[in-house]
Amino acid sequence: MSDQVGTYRGRIAPSPTGYLHLGHARTFWTAQERARIHQGELILRNEDLDAARCKPVFVEAMLEDLRWFGLQWHEGPDCGGAYGPYVQSARPLAYQQALRHLLATGHIYSCYCSRQDVLRAASAPHPLDEEVIYPGTCRGGESDRQTRNEESYKDDQQSRRISWRFRVPDGEVISFNDGYFGQQEYIAGRDFGDFMIWRHDDIPAYQLAVVVDDAAMKITEVVRGSDLLVSTARQILLYRALAFKVPSFYHCPLVTDENGVRLAKRHASLSLRALREAGNDPDEVRRHWSVCCKV
Ligand code: GLU
């Protein structure tokens, strides 16, 4: 811990696709605690790239509910800071620049497969998270072999519904030491496959946007839910390819409901909004994390 005192920069990065729930609150609270004990800064970033799912009403609610819960950030969409904008939809140039770099260095290839194609062609082994392993249909194909440049990228993107995938180094062990879960190892090509970094609807995919932003915002430790452990391995490959410094990682166990089901935005009664409207006191909620839900 001492090496990060005073230089620590953590972040919370909600997506405004619904009301935040207790699971988010618990992870964000941990992020705030980690920033506090390291005497560092906490950054709030609005991850609103998916225009079809993100709604302005949830942006407002997110800020309000997080403040009600007792979260305080030093930089963010509402208060600014040196590394803004802190809203992903306002950062297209940063993502395009990274895409061009990956294109020029041969790390990515264009993919013409629809989601249905991928599901049909994919078979066991199953990955460790929900993303189906890409069967490699477009890897090494015509589009992969061509020398890519910016013009061909634009032509492709405009004329066809293509996405861009990162070519993972099959068989390589990607390891990192997680602040909570300890040593982690994932095998590229087995635990995760060639992942999407740019979507067919011409918006950056989560993996690329989050790496570009965490690097640009000088985040030193990423605190988030354990559902993203495998994604961390993907992201380490992106940090490498983009020559960015890899931050530390601290993944939090997920909060589940009384049936052991992981909380999601559909658990309306455990949304911060509902807890607040029902007259709960945030201090009490924090004292009883494990009473209202198993953790
Ligand atoms: N915006 C992502 C989410 O809400 C968080 C991603 C991250 O923390 O890396 O799931």
Residues whose N, C-alpha, C, O or C-beta is under 5 A from the ligand:
A	BS01	LIG	A13 P14 S15 E47 V210 V223 R224
